[in-house]
Amino acid sequence: MNILIAPDSFKGSLSSLEASARIESGIRRVFLESNIVCAPIGDGGEGTMDSLVQSLGGKYHEVQVRNPNGDLIFARFGELKNGSAIIEMAESSGLTLIDMDKLDIMNATSFGFGELIKSALDLGCREIFLCIGGSATNDGGVGMLQALGVSFKDNSGNEISFGGGSLGLVSIIDTEGLDRRLRESKLKVLCDVNNPLIGKNGASFIYGPQKGANEDQVLILDENLSHYADIVEKSIHKKIRQIPGVGAAGGVGFALLGFLDAELLSGVEFVMDMLEIDKLIEWADLVVTGEGKIDEQSVFGKVIAGIRSRSTKYNKPVIALGGSISDGVEPLYKSGISTLEPSVCKPMTIEEACVHAGKYLENASERVMRAINVGIQLKEKEC
């Protein structure tokens, strides 16, 4: 049997690479001789870089950059065989880099992300794929742009300080120092977030609380982003604040589109195309995917929906494994998912589920394969 394993990451516990390995181990407990191909999928968030670099045979570079608090850390970016760079914002500016009790959303900066872009330019990369999920910032991408040479000044002509808390002071934008190598570069943003920059569905209201913002700070951050957008749109002579996706990563999508002429792409669709997932699905007899939480929104979501959609074209059965499976998932069956299997089968804390996520996922994979094996045996007996 030919089996394709193509999961998303299990947020907070397993990368898509780790999930793939665990699912394969569970399968081989039952079908030892099966032909298995692992194609871990990213959606533009954490794990996307590893998925592409390791699947396509690239390499990593490590450089020193600033984290969201402005402290120096080491971060990686990937280089693919064709010379393109792939950069994850979470490497330099991610939530996982800072303890929540030390994260100051009002001063958190995306400066390190700009430093990673600059490092890729130094390497000679002129096609750069940017994965902007998992950020800890809400600064409208100003820190990133400052690292690339753009100056943001207040009414007195002083450079504003880091963070979304200072965006309300922006009065003058000077792009004269913007790295000129960007003019000859193509920046492509992998993102599956459709939020605008401001408003109730914007960066601050939807994602600010996850990054430590209280109710008052959310209001201030949204007002500051609105002021910043006024200045930027006046400078670039076009309205972009309501374009779906510009609210990603605390407004980094807005900055990339407005200043760097970047192209916004669906992260999961891009990754599946790069991995030539259609060819793998056509080859496979069975497709196994999964993510940390499967609920009624998964039918409209990212990796599971993408894999299901493409597998349906080739009439291939799809099994979806989830850390947890909520009520209301019946539409998934109607959409083309053959069966769902939770990896957590008994009451436990989230912490325990995350610590043992690999073992539980491996066991879930084995359980599904044993059920399939029963079906094979029944068919052989012509039952």
C-alpha positions in Angstrom: 0.0 0.0 0.0 1.2 3.5 -0.9 0.6 6.0 1.9 1.1 9.7 1.9 1.5 11.5 5.3 0.9 15.2 5.0 0.0 16.8 8.4 0.1 20.3 9.7 1.9 21.1 12.9 0.2 20.2 16.2 0.4 23.7 17.8 2.2 23.8 21.1 3.5 20.2 20.9 4.7 18.8 17.5 6.1 20.3 14.4 4.7 19.0 11.1 8.0 17.1 10.7 7.7 15.5 14.1 4.0 14.7 13.5 4.8 13.0 10.2 7.5 10.8 11.9 5.1 9.7 14.7 2.3 8.9 12.2 4.7 6.9 10.1 5.8 4.9 13.2 2.2 4.1 14.1 1.5 2.9 10.5 4.6 0.7 10.4 3.4 -1.1 13.6 0.7 -2.6 11.4 1.9 -2.2 7.8 5.6 -2.7 8.0 6.2 -3.0 4.3 4.1 -0.2 3.1 5.6 2.5 0.8 5.3 5.7 2.8 6.1 9.3 1.8 6.1 12.1 4.3 5.3 15.6 3.1 4.9 17.7 6.2 2.9 20.8 5.4 3.2 24.4 6.7 0.6 27.1 6.2 3.0 30.1 6.4 3.4 29.9 10.1 5.9 28.1 12.3 7.3 25.0 10.7 6.9 26.1 7.2 10.6 26.8 6.7 11.6 23.4 8.1 9.0 21.7 5.9 10.4 23.3 2.7 14.1 23.2 3.5 14.1 19.6 4.6 11.7 18.3 1.9 13.4 20.2 -0.9 17.0 19.8 0.2 17.9 23.3 1.2 20.2 24.5 4.0 20.1 26.8 7.0 22.0 30.0 7.9 22.2 31.3 11.5 22.7 35.0 12.2 22.4 37.3 15.2 19.3 39.5 15.4 17.1 41.2 17.9 14.1 39.4 19.5 10.8 41.2 20.2 12.2 42.8 23.4 15.3 44.0 21.5 17.7 41.5 23.0 20.3 39.8 20.8 19.6 36.2 19.9 20.6 33.8 17.1 18.0 33.0 14.5 17.9 30.9 11.3 16.7 31.4 7.8 16.6 28.8 5.0 18.2 28.8 1.6 16.6 26.6 -1.1 18.6 24.9 -3.9 17.5 27.5 -6.4 19.0 30.3 -4.3 15.7 31.5 -2.9 15.5 32.3 0.8 12.7 31.3 3.1 12.4 33.3 6.4 10.1 32.6 9.3 9.2 35.7 11.4 8.7 33.4 14.4 12.5 32.7 14.4 13.3 36.3 15.3 10.0 37.9 16.5 7.9 34.9 17.7 5.8 34.5 20.7 7.7 31.4 21.8 10.9 33.5 22.2 9.5 35.5 25.1 8.0 34.4 28.4 4.5 35.9 28.6 5.3 37.7 31.8 8.2 39.5 30.1 6.4 40.3 26.9 5.5 44.0 26.5 3.2 44.2 23.5 3.4 48.0 23.5 7.2 47.9 22.9 7.6 44.6 21.1 9.4 45.1 17.8 9.7 43.3 14.5 13.3 44.7 14.0 14.8 41.2 14.0 12.6 40.1 11.1 14.1 43.0 9.1 17.5 41.9 10.1 16.8 38.4 8.8 15.7 39.8 5.5 18.8 41.9 5.3 21.0 38.8 6.0 19.3 37.0 3.1 20.0 40.0 0.8 23.7 39.9 2.0 23.8 36.2 0.9 22.7 37.2 -2.6 19.1 36.0 -2.4 16.8 38.0 -4.5 13.7 35.8 -4.2 12.6 35.7 -0.6 9.6 33.8 0.8 8.4 35.3 4.1 6.4 33.2 6.6 4.7 35.7 9.0 2.8 33.5 11.4 3.4 33.2 15.2 4.6 36.8 15.8 4.7 38.5 19.2 4.5 42.0 17.7 1.9 44.6 16.9 4.1 47.4 15.5 2.7 47.5 11.9 6.0 46.2 10.6 7.8 49.4 11.6 10.6 47.6 13.3 11.2 45.5 10.3 11.3 48.6 8.1 13.7 50.4 10.5 16.1 47.5 10.2 15.9 47.8 6.4 16.7 51.5 6.5 13.3 53.3 6.7 13.1 56.2 9.2 10.0 57.0 11.2 10.1 60.3 13.0 7.8 62.3 15.3 6.8 66.0 15.0 10.1 67.0 16.5 12.1 65.0 14.0 13.2 62.3 16.5 13.1 58.6 15.6 10.2 56.9 17.3 11.0 54.1 19.7 10.2 50.4 19.2 6.7 49.0 19.4 3.1 49.6 18.5 2.8 51.9 21.5 4.8 54.5 19.5 2.9 54.4 16.2 0.7 57.2 17.2 3.7 59.5 17.2 4.6 58.9 13.6 4.6 62.1 11.6 7.4 61.8 9.0 8.4 58.7 7.0 11.8 58.8 5.2 12.4 55.9 2.8 15.7 57.4 1.4 17.7 54.8 3.4 15.7 51.8 2.4 18.0 49.0 1.3 18.3 49.4 -2.5 18.8 45.7 -3.1 15.1 45.3 -2.4 14.3 47.0 -5.7 15.7 44.1 -7.5 14.2 41.5 -5.2 10.9 39.6 -5.2 9.3 39.2 -1.8 6.5 36.7 -1.4 4.5 36.6 1.8 3.1 33.2 2.8 0.0 33.9 4.9 -3.4 32.3 5.5 -4.8 35.1 7.6 -7.3 37.4 6.0 -7.6 40.1 8.6 -7.5 43.8 7.6 -5.1 46.1 9.5 -7.6 47.9 11.8 -11.0 47.5 13.3 -12.8 44.7 15.2 -11.4 42.1 12.8 -8.0 43.7 12.6 -4.6 42.9 14.0 -5.0 44.4 17.4 -8.5 43.2 18.3 -8.1 39.6 17.0 -4.5 38.9 17.9 -3.5 41.5 20.4 -4.9 39.6 23.4 -2.9 36.5 22.4 0.2 38.6 22.6 -0.5 40.0 26.1 -2.5 43.1 25.3 -5.3 44.0 27.8 -8.5 45.7 26.7 -7.1 49.2 27.1 -4.0 48.4 25.2 -6.0 46.8 22.3 -7.8 50.1 21.9 -4.6 52.1 21.9 -2.8 49.7 19.5 -5.7 49.9 17.1 -5.9 53.7 17.2 -2.1 53.9 16.7 -2.3 51.5 13.7 -5.0 53.7 12.2 -2.9 56.8 12.6 0.1 55.0 11.1 -2.0 53.8 8.2 -3.1 57.4 7.5 0.5 58.5 7.3 1.6 55.6 5.2 -1.3 55.7 2.7 -0.7 59.4 2.2 2.9 58.6 1.5 2.4 55.8 -1.0 -0.8 57.3 -2.5 -3.0 54.2 -2.2 -5.4 52.7 0.3 -4.4 49.2 1.5 -5.5 49.0 5.1 -8.6 46.9 4.3 -6.9 44.4 2.0 -7.3 40.9 3.4 -4.0 39.7 5.0 -2.4 43.1 5.8 -3.3 42.6 9.4 -1.2 39.5 9.6 1.7 39.5 12.2 0.5 42.7 13.9 0.5 44.6 10.6 3.7 43.3 9.1 1.6 42.3 6.0 0.6 46.0 5.7 4.2 47.2 5.7 5.4 44.5 3.3 2.6 45.4 0.8 2.9 49.1 1.3 6.7 49.6 1.3 8.3 46.6 -0.3 5.7 45.7 -3.0 5.5 42.2 -1.7 3.0 39.6 -3.0 0.6 38.0 -0.6 0.1 34.3 -1.2 -1.9 31.5 0.4 0.7 29.8 2.6 -0.7 26.3 2.4 -1.4 26.4 -1.3 2.1 27.6 -2.0 3.7 24.9 0.2 1.6 22.1 -1.4 2.5 23.4 -4.9 6.2 23.5 -4.0 6.1 19.9 -2.6 4.1 18.8 -5.8 1.5 17.4 -3.5 -0.8 16.5 -6.4 1.7 14.0 -7.8 2.1 12.4 -4.4 -1.7 12.2 -3.9 -2.1 10.6 -7.3 0.6 8.0 -6.3 -0.9 7.2 -2.9 -3.6 4.7 -2.1 -4.3 6.4 1.2 -3.6 10.0 2.5 -3.1 10.8 6.2 -3.3 14.3 7.4 -3.9 16.0 10.8 -3.6 19.0 13.1 -3.7 19.8 16.8 -7.4 20.6 17.0 -10.1 19.5 14.5 -13.4 21.3 14.7 -16.3 22.6 12.5 -14.0 25.3 11.1 -11.5 22.7 9.8 -13.6 22.2 6.7 -12.8 25.8 5.8 -9.3 25.8 7.3 -5.8 25.4 6.1 -3.9 22.2 5.7 -6.8 19.6 6.3 -9.0 21.5 3.9 -6.3 21.8 1.3 -5.3 18.2 1.5 -9.0 17.1 1.4 -9.7 19.3 -1.6 -6.8 18.0 -3.7 -7.4 14.3 -2.6 -11.0 14.5 -3.7 -9.8 15.3 -7.3 -8.1 11.9 -7.4 -10.8 10.1 -5.4 -8.4 9.1 -2.7 -9.5 8.4 0.9 -8.3 10.8 3.6 -7.8 10.1 7.3 -7.4 13.1 9.6 -5.8 12.7 13.0 -6.3 15.4 15.6 -5.1 16.1 19.1 -8.7 16.7 19.9 -11.9 16.5 17.8 -14.8 18.8 18.7 -18.5 18.3 18.1 -20.0 19.5 14.9 -17.4 18.0 12.6 -20.0 16.1 10.4 -19.4 18.5 7.5 -15.9 17.1 7.2 -17.2 13.7 6.3 -19.4 15.2 3.7 -16.5 17.2 2.3 -14.4 14.2 1.6 -12.7 13.2 4.9 -13.1 9.4 5.3 -12.6 9.2 9.0 -11.4 11.2 12.0 -9.4 9.9 14.9 -8.4 11.8 18.1 -5.0 11.1 19.6 -6.2 12.0 23.2 -8.5 9.3 24.4 -8.8 10.1 28.1 -9.3 13.1 30.4 -6.0 15.0 31.0 -4.6 18.5 31.2 -3.5 20.4 28.1 0.0 20.3 29.6 0.0 16.5 29.8 -1.5 16.2 26.3 1.3 18.4 24.9 4.1 16.6 26.8 3.0 13.2 25.5 1.6 14.4 22.1 4.0 12.3 20.1 3.2 9.0 21.8 -0.5 9.6 21.6 -0.4 10.5 18.0 1.6 7.4 17.2 -1.0 5.3 19.0 -3.8 7.0 17.2 -2.1 6.2 13.9 -1.8 2.6 14.8 -5.5 2.3 15.9 -6.7 3.6 12.5 -4.3 1.2 10.6 -5.6 -1.8 12.6 -9.2 -0.8 11.7 -8.1 -0.6 8.0 -6.4 -4.0 8.4 -9.7 -5.5 9.6 -11.4 -4.2 6.4 -8.7 -5.8 4.3 -9.1 -9.1 6.0 -12.9 -9.0 5.5 -12.5 -8.2 1.8 -10.1 -11.1 1.4 -12.7 -13.4 3.0 -15.3 -11.8 0.6 -17.5 -10.9 3.6 
